[in-house]
Amino acid sequence: MHEGIVPDLANLTGSSLYDILKFASLADRGGQAIIPPQLLGSAYRLEAKDIDSKLSKVFVRVEAAVIRLFDRLLPIYDDFQRALHAEPSVNCARVLATQKSDG
């Protein structure tokens, strides 16, 4: 979810079957079943496993990116903490400039 917008699950996972299953479910609820209910349920279960697998891979990539981000931010945070404890009126911009010139 981003800014209150929930992305379409089929687009997020690259699943074309999910859209077909949604359509079949809608027809079933409208009394015009195009796929037998048992088969529809089984297809949803299989698709759910596939979607879960894809989302798990996305989660692992996002988690790794967040960890890398915090690993990169840690030295900056440490420098701020040392500078603030050494000289409470330190200019934070000076600490950032030092970080920038170091690497």
N, C-alpha and C positions, 0 to 999 in steps of 0.2 A: 504494500500500500504506500502510495506517495501522495502527499498533499490531499488526503481523503479520497483518492481515486484508486479503486481496486482494479488491477490489470486483468484482462481476460485470460483465464487459465489456459485455454487452448493456445493462444498466441505466446504466452509465457513459456510453455513447455514444448511448443512446436507440434502439438497433437491435432491431427485432423479428425481422428476418430471421436474425440470428445465432443466436437460440434455435432457430429452425426447422432451421437447418443443423446445429446440435449434435445435435438429435433425429434428423435424417436420417443423420448420421454414426454415431450409436449403433446405429440400425437396420441400417445397412450392415455394421458390425463384427459384429453379431449374426446376419448371414446373411440378413436380411430387407430388402434394398435397396429403398427407396421412390423413390429418385432415381438415375438412372444415374450411375456414378462420375465420368465425364468432366464431366457437367453439375454435379455436386456440387463438383468441384474448381474449375470455372469460377466458380460462385456464391461459393465461399469467397474466391477471388482478388478478385472485385468487392467483396465485403463487406469484405475486408481493406483495400482502398484507401479505402473510405468511412470505416471505423473509424480508419485512419491520419490521414485528413483531419480528422476530429472531434477526435482526441486531439492533433493538432498545434495546433489552435485553442485547446484547453484549456491546452496547454503554454505557448503564447504569453501567454495571460491570466495564468497563474500566474507566469511569468517577469516580466511587467510589474509584478505585485503585489509580488514580492520586490524588484525594483529600487526601486519606490516606498518600500517599507519601509526599505531601507538608505539611501536618500536622506534619509528623515526621521530616521533614527538618526545619520547622519554628524555633524550639528551638536552633538548631545549627546556623542558620542564625542570630537569635537574639544575641546569645553569641558572634559571630564574630563581629557584629555591635557594641555591648557594648565594646568589647575588643579593636577594632580599634579606637573608639572614645576616650577611656580612654588612650590608649598608641598606637599611630599611627605606631610605629615600631614593633608591637607585632608579635610574631612568630605564624602563623596560625596553625602550627602543634601542638603547646602547647594547643590551644583552642580545637582542635580535640581530643587530648589526654584526656583533662578534660571531654569532652562529653562522650568519651568511658568509662571512669572510673565511671561516674555517672549512667550509665544505659545501 
